Amino acid sequence: MKKIAIIGAGIAGLSAGCYAQMDGFETEIFELHNNPGGLCTSWKRKDYTIDGCIHHLPGASPSSKLHTMWKELGAIEDGRILFDSILRRTIDSGGNELNFYTDLVRLKEHLMEISPADKAVIDQYLTAARKFTKFELLAMVAGKGKERFSMIPHLPKIMKWGPISLEQFASRFKNSFLQKAFPTAQYDFQGIPMMIHLSFLAGCSIRSMGWPVGGSLAFSKRIAKRYEELGGKIHYRSKVKGIVVKNDRAVGLILEDGTKADADIVVSAADGYSTIYEMLNGKYRDDLIDEYYANPPDEQEMNAYVSLGVDLPLIDLPHGVTWLMDKKLELSDRNYQKMDLEVFNSKTEMVPEGKSVVRIPFTASYSYWKKLSNDRELYVDQKGEIAEKVIERLDGLISGIKEKVEVVDVSTPITTERFTGNFHGMQVWTPRSKPGRIMSKGLSKTLPELRDFYMVGQWAQGLIGIATAAVQGKKLVQKLKKR
């Protein structure tokens, strides 16, 4: 029986561990934190649970091709998935409102109520959405050869909508409100392809995408429980200092406290930079890897949050809300013309009855917050100032919320870096050169000249998403089984 040492109990590491145990390997996972999940996590503040990860879970229903994987991993409890009737609501200060209903018939009616003159564009949009309900884009991209082959009949639809951004499509509307509101359909990102939005809208409409009750940490803990039931062992608070290499072959780990763990195979599901340049001292890399980590973006969307625990039920709000503000909001080193909200009320089982968490993401500069963090008092003061500004402005949207705030939590890129070890507190980004390599080979699934070593997770594949991470863990074990 071969032994595998896995670094990191995030979704990719847990998935690899579970499938390895199922296939007869002996495994141990070494995790620096005191909880599983990595970025797929939540945390408590008094009575409120603040969620840090899942927006939409692919594979939420039995009709989805990814559902079997989640059941094998113990991640999904029957009947414990929420399905939103509204993907996102966008409103402006003039009282205009756009609801991205997941019922496509209702969505068309709603859009026609807003702008009958845009019937041709609305028909084009809804026709595309219905076509995307016929296949699962993520399942096909992340799947094996058979699933990828099944993409061929759908390639014309995918290729048609891939190059068109939400902003570009919005420009086709005659209605000025739709021109402004439509680009907010999918998170707070610029230039999102219509292909991505259509796959999410279609997935929500057929309920292949949902949200697990209890949130991200509960989701991760269920997979960790499954892993331990399969005979695996997780060592928490066990930071890996180095990967032991003999004759260009990974043979084990050494922990920060000096403990050694021998292994036949080493799998890193940890941060890419830490793995390659610290645990392996930068000895195994290529030019693309060097270029990638030498040129990180300073800013990234949704890498900082203000989270508020409020004594309000907020049952009239959908999970996703975008407010197009008439006045700019200045936060630290940036100005914002819109505010995005993630609303968690009692149906999520993350707050007591009658209360809610409102989470507001914003784009943050790593260098700005890193410099501030060198002065603890200044760092804390700046977080407090940002929270005050957000609460004051939010009161203009949700009247009276200012007096109902019971918990304030502000996370920055430094927070993520400290708790997860992620390079600059970021998620993976698209490299400046050879972006096509990611789709075909990933970024660093293996390293040059190093045997019996593999990587899984976003830094290996070069793609974000917990379903992508879990699929990687499964596919790696399938590969190891064939060796």
N, C-alpha and C positions, 0 to 999 in steps of 0.2 A: 504494500500500500504506500503510494507516494504521498509525501507531506508537502502541503502548500502553506506558506506564510503570507498572509494578506495584510497590507498596510492600509488602514482606514475602514471604518464601519459606516461609510455613506451607502447610498443605494447601490452603487456599482460594486462595492466591496462585499456588501451583504448578499447581493444576488450571486456573485461569483462563489461566495462561501456556501450558500444554499445548494446551488447546482453541483458544486464539487462534492459536497457531502452526499447528495443523492446518487452521484456516479462513483462512489467508493473511494474518494480521496480522503485523507486526513487533513483537516485545516484548522488554523488558528487565525484570528483577526486581532490586530493591535491598533487600538484607537486612542488618540491623544485626549479626547474629551471624556466626560463622564456619562455621555448618552450616545446612542447610535444616531445615524441619519446624516451627519455632516451638514450640508446646506439644507437638507430636508428636515427642518426642525421647527419647534415652537418653544415658547418660554412663558412662565407665569409671572404676572405682576398683580399681587393681591388676588382678587377674585377673577381676574381677566387672563385668558390665555392669548398670547400674541403669536400669530402664525407667520412663519418666515419663508414659505416656499410655494406650496402647490396652488396654482391658479386654476388649471383644468387638468384632470387626470385622464389621459387616453387609456382605453381599455376598461372603462368603468362598468360597462354592461356586458352580459353574456354574448351579445351579438358581435362584440368586438374581437378581432383576432388576438389582441394583446391581453384579453381578459384571462385566458388560461394561464399565462405567465404570472399574473398577479395572484391568482388562486394558488398556484404552485408555491409561490413565495409567502403565502399566508397574509397578504397585504390587505385584501378586501374582505369585509364582513358582509354577508348577505343582507340586503335591504338597508344598508347604511351608507348610501350614496345620495348626495343632493344633486338634483338636476335643475339648473336655473331656467326660468321662463324668459329671462332677459339676459343676453350676453353682456351688454353694457348700455347704460343710459348716459346720454350727453345732453347737457342743458346749457343755456347761456343766460346772461343777466337780464335779458329781455323777456324771459319766460318761455322761449322756444325749447322744445324737448324732442330728442330723437332716441327711440328705444330700439335696440337691435334684438328684436324678439327671436327666440329660437324656434318658434312656430313660423315656418316660412310663409304660410298663407297670411297669418296675422301681420308679419313683417311687411309683406307687399301692400296690404291694406293700409297700414300705418304710413308707409312712405308715400302712397298715393294721396292720403289725407293731407300730408305736408305739402306735396308738390305734384298735382295732377299733370302739370306741363312736362314733367320728367318721366312720363310713362315708359318711353323707349329705353331709357337708361336703367330704370327700375326693373323692367322685364329682363334686360340683359344680365343684371346683377342676380336676380332670383333664379333665372335659368341656369346660370353658372353654379349657384349654391346647390341646386337640386342635382346637378351632374356630380358634384363632389360628394354627395351622400352615397354614391354607388361604389366608393372605394375608400380605404383608409390610407392616406398618404404616409403617415408616420410608420404604420405597421409594415407597409411595403418597403419603405426606405431602410428600415431597421431590420427587416426580415432576412431569411435565407434566400438562396437562389430562386426557389419556387415563388416566394412572395415578390421578389424583385422582378421576376419574369412576368408576373401578373400586372405589372405597371404598364407594359407595352401598349395595351389597347387604350390606356388613359393618358398616354404621353402627350397627345395633341392638346388636351385640356390643360394639363399641367404646364406645358411649354407656353401656351397662350397667356396664362395668367401669372407666370413667374416673373417676367420683366416689368409688369405693371405695378406700380406702387399704389397704396391707398390714396395718396395725395393726387397722383395722376388720374386715377379713376374718378375721384371727387370733382375734378375740374370739368368733367362731362355734364354734371348737373347744372341746370339753369338756376335753381334755387340757391340763394346766397348762404342760407343757414346750412343746407346740406353740404355745400362746398367746404364750410368750416368744420362741420361736425363729423362728417363721414371718416376723415383720416384718424379719428380717435377710436375707431372700432376695436383696435387690437393693441392694448397696452400703451405705454408712453414712449414709443419708439418712432423715429423718423424713417421713412422709406421702407416700411414693411411691405413685402409683396402681397398682392391680392391673393395669390395662391395660398399663403399662410392663413390669412383671414378666412377665406372660403373653406379651408379644411377645418378650422375651428368652428365656424358657424354651422357647417354641415355636421360635424361630430356632435355638437350640442343638440342639433335638431333631431338626430336619430338616437340620442342618448348614449353614444359611445364615449362621450366625454362628460365627466361629472366631477364632484368634489367629495372626498371621503369625510364623513362626519367624525369630528374629534381633531381633525387637522393633521399637520405634517409630522409632528413628533410621534403621535399615536400610530400613524401609518408606518413610520420607520421602526417603532418598537414592535409592531406585529411581525415585521420581517425578521428582526433580531430574535424574537421569540421562536419563530419557525426555524431559524438557523441553529439555535441552541437545542431545540427538540430533535433536530437531525444529527446531533452529536458534536456540533461545532462549539468552539470556545472563544469568547470575546474577552480580551484584556483591555479594560478601560483605564484611562489615565496612564497610558503606556506609549509615550512618544518615542518614535523610532529615530535614533540618531544616525544610523548608517546601515547600508546594505552590504553584507559580507560577500566579497567576490574572490574566487580562486581560479586562476587560469581562464579569466574572462567568462566565468560561470557564476551566477548568483547561487549562494549556498546557505543563506540565512540572514538574520538581522541582529543588530545590536541596539539595545534601547538606551535611552538617555541615562538611566540609572546603572548602566553597565551590564545588565542582563543580556544573555545571548540566546537566540532561538535558531536552531538549525532547520534547514528545509531543503527539499529537492527542487522546489520551484518557488520563486518569489513573485508576488503580484502586488503592484502598487496601485491602489485606488485613491491615493492621496494627491495633494497639490503637485502639479507637474514641475514647477521650478524647484521646490524643496526636494523632490525625488531625484531629479537629474543633476542639479548643481550642488546639493548639500549631502543627501544620503549617498550619492555616487560620486561626489567631488568633481562633477563635470567631466568625467573621463569617457563617457559614452554619449556622443551627441553628433549631430551633423550641422551643416550650415543653416538649414531651414530652422532647426530648433534654436540655434544661437540667435539668428535674426529675429525670431518670434519673441523670445523673452527679453531681447535687448530693446525692443520697440513696443512696449505696452502702451495702450491709450491712457491718458491721464484721467479721463472721465468715462463713465459708463452709466447708461440709463438704469434706473431702479436699483442703484447700489447704496442708497441711503433712505431711511424712513423716519417719519414721525408717526408714532402709534398712540392712540388715545383710548383709554377705557372710559366710557361715558354711561351715565345713569339714564339712558334713553333706549327704548326698544328698537327704533329705526326699522320696523317691519315693512314700512312703505318704500324702502330703498332696495334696489337690487344689489348684488355683491359688487359689481363694477359700476362706478359713476365717474364721469368727467365733467368738470365745470369750466366752461369757457368764460373767464373773468373779464370784466370791462376795464379793470385796472391791474397793472402788473404787480406781482408780489416779489419782493426782493428777499432772497434767502442766501446768506453767506456771500458767495462770489457770483451769484447768478440771478437773473430776473425770469419770472415765470408768468406766462399769459394764461395758463390753464392749471387746474388742480385735479389730480386723479385720486379717487378714493377707493379703498377696498373695505367693504362693510361686512362685519361678522356679527350677526345677531344670535339670539338664543337657539335657533334651529341648528346651528353648527355645533352646539353643545360645548362651546368654548367660553361661554359667559353665562352668568346666572340669568334667569328669566327677567325680562324687562330691561336688560342692559345690552351693551354692544361694544365692540372694538371698531374704531375707524382708523385705517392705516393709510397714510399718505406718502407715496414714493416720490423721491426727487433725485435728480442727477447730481452727483457729487464729484469733486476733484480729489483724487488721492493725494496729490502733493499738498494741496491746501490743508486737508485734514491731518496729514502726517506732520506737517509743520506745527499745526495747532496742538497736536497731541504731545509735543515736547514740553508744553506748559500745561499741566493738568488743570489748573484753575481756569485758564483761558479756554481750554477745550470744553470743559463742562459749561462754562458761561455761554459759549457760542451755541452749544446744543440747546440750552435753555432759551436763548433768544430766538432761535429758529422755531421752537415749539410755541412760544408765545405769539409769534407772528402768524403761524399757521392757525392756531386756535382763534385768534382775533378775526382773521379773514374768513375762516370756516363758519363763524357765527352769522355771516351774511348769507350763507346758503342754508344752514340748519339753525334756524332761530332759537336762541336760548342754550345752545350747546356749550357755550363758554362757562356757564354756571354749573353744568352737569359733568364736567371733566373730573374724574376721580384718579386716573392714572395717566402719566405721561412717560413715554419711552422713546428715546431717539437713538437710532443706530446709524453708524457711518461706515465707510470702507475700513476704517481702523477697527471697528467692532468685529466685522466679519473676519478680518485678517487675524485678529487675536484669538477668536473662538474656533475658527475652522482651519487656520493655517493657509487659506487661499492667498495666492500671490496678489498683493496689492488689494486684497479684499474683493477681487473681481471674479467674474465668470469668464470663460474662454471667449476670445475675440477672433475675428477673421484675420489671417496673416496678410501682410502686404504683398507677398509673392507666393505663387503656387497655391492659390485657394482651392483649385481643383483637386489637389492631393488629399484634402480633407475628406471629400466625398468618396474617393476611391480607396485610400489607405489609412485615413486618419492622420493625426498629428504625430503621435509617438506611442503607438500600440506596442512596439518593441523598440529597442535602442541598438544602434550599430555595434556589431561585434560582441554583444553581451548575450550569452546563452542562458536559458532557463529563467528568463526574466520577462515579465509582461506588465503592461499598464492597462487599466480600464477606467472609465469615467470621462468627464468632459475634457480633461487635459490630454487624454489618449486619443479620443475620437475627434476632438475639435468641434463638438456639437453640444448644446445644452439640452436639458430636459431629463426628468427622472425616468421616463419610459426608455429613452435612449440609453441611459446609464444602466438600467436593469437588463436590457437586451444585450448590452456589451458583456456583462458578467456571464450571462447564459451562453453566448456565442464563444467566449473564451474557453469555457469548460468543454464545450463540444469540440473545440480545436485540440485541447489537451488530451481528451479522451481518444482522439484518433492518432496521437503520436506513437 
